[in-house]
């Protein structure tokens, strides 16, 4: 895959490489996210090499800034049934948000998704922690898929009590062509 450069900001987007894993794990540990460790990115690399996932990293001024994945077969049953690739586990380091890094990552993901599918999907958590992501997706033309909230990729039923955490998600789609 070629490197992509966003000309609005000095962001370089490229596929995950094994040599990146220690730097990325250290960057997340430095912001207090130890769950984004070397084991996770090693798994992403193996899945990328196996063709089930594509992972792109963003670098700002040569330093790691964020990443996203595309799952070619979503774990969310409605996307899987309709062969809608899903943008998944999308993160920009908190101190680097609102600088065009997320936009550059989404541009690259959509550029590659449209080669396989006319529609892209994405899920977003529903707490305030996901506020920047929600705004970005809506500005880019993503709309709720109309199936309501999910937890662990299954619908939340009216009257059901659920835990509000990162697994409580609303899914969106965007027609790319």
N, C-alpha and C positions, 0 to 999 in steps of 0.2 A: 504494500500500500504506500502511496505517496504521502509526503508530509503536506499539510495544508497550512497556509498562513493567513490569518485574518489581518487585513490591512488597516482596520480601524484602531486596533490595539496590537501591541507587539506580542501576540499569542501564537505559539506554534502548537498545532494539533497533530499527534501521530499515534499509531497503534502502540499498545502496551508491549514492552520488551522486558525480558527477564532482568536485565541490568537495572531497570527502573525500580524494582520492587523494594529494595532497602530504603531508597530515598523517599518513596511514597509512604511506606509504613512509618518512617521517622517523622514525616510532615504531619501525619494524622496523630501520632502520639504527642507531638508538640502542641497540638490544639486540644488535647484531652479526649481524643477518640481512639482509644486503644483497640477497639473492635475492628478497625480498618488496618489489620496487620499483614505481615508478609504471607501468612498462610492463605488469606483470602485472595490476595493478588496472584499468588501462585496458582490457585484454583482457576481464577479468571484466565490466566495465561494458558493453562491446559485446555480449558473449554474453548478459548479462541483458536488454539491450534487444532482442536477437534472440529471446529466449524459451527458450534452451537451458540457462540457468543462472539461479539466484536467489542473490544475495549479500546477506547481512545483516551489518551492523556493530554492535558493542556499544560504548557510551560509558558510562563511569563518571565521574560528576561532570562531565560535559561533555567529557571527554577520551577519545580512542580507547583501547579496551581489548582488542578482539578481533573476530574475524569467522568466518563459515563460509559455505559455498556448498552449494547443492543442485543437483546435475546431474539434470535431468529425464530424460535418457537417459544412463545410466552407461556408462563406458568398460569396465567389468568385464563380460565377455560373459554370465555367468549372470544378472546383474541386468538387463542390456539385454534379454535374451531373455524375461524375466518382467516387464518394464516396472516394475522397482523403482527409484524415485528414490534417488540416493545422496548422503548428506551427505559433503562432500568438502572437503579443504583447510581444516580447522577449527583455528584458532589463537587462543589467549588469550596476551597478553603475559606472559612468565614471572613477573614480579614481581606480577602481578595474579591469578594462578591461586588456586583454592580460595576464591573469594569469591562464587561464584554466577553469575559471568559466563558460563561455559560452559553451565551449566544453563539460563540465560535464553536463550542462543542456540539450544540444542537444543530447548527448549520451542517457540520460534518456528518452527524448521524442521519439527518434527513436526506443529505446528498446520497448516502449509501443505501438507505432504506428504499428510496424511490426506484432504485435499480431492480428491486425484488418485489415491491408492493406499492400500490397506489395510496395506501393508508399507513400511518404510523400511530402507534399507541403509546400511552405513558400512564403510570399510576403515580398519585401524589398523596402523601400523608395529609391528614386534615387538621393537624394542630398548627399553632402559630409558627412553630419551627420551620414549617414548609411555606410560609407566606411569600418569600421571594420566588420560590419555584412556581407557586400557583400563579402569581402575576406574570412571570415569564411565559408560561404555557398559554395562558389566555391571550397575551399580546401576540404570540406566534400563531394564533388561530386554532388552538386545541379547544375542543368542547367536550363536556361530559358525555360519556357513552350512553347515558340514560338508564343504567342498571343500578344506580344508587351506590351506597357504601358497601365495601367488602372488608372482611377480615380473613387473613390467610387465604386469599383468592376465592372466597365463597361469599355469597350475598348476605348482608345483614338483614334479618327479617324484622318487620315492624313489631315493636314491643320487646325485642330481644335486648338484653343487657350485654354490652361488650366492653372490653378494656380499651381505653383510648391510649394507643401506643403507635409505634411505627408500622404496625400491621393493619391499622385501620386506614383504608385507602379509598380514594375516588379515582376511577379510571377515565381517561380522556382519549379522544382520537383526533387526528387531523388528516384531511384528504390532501395528499401531496401532488396529485395530478388528476 
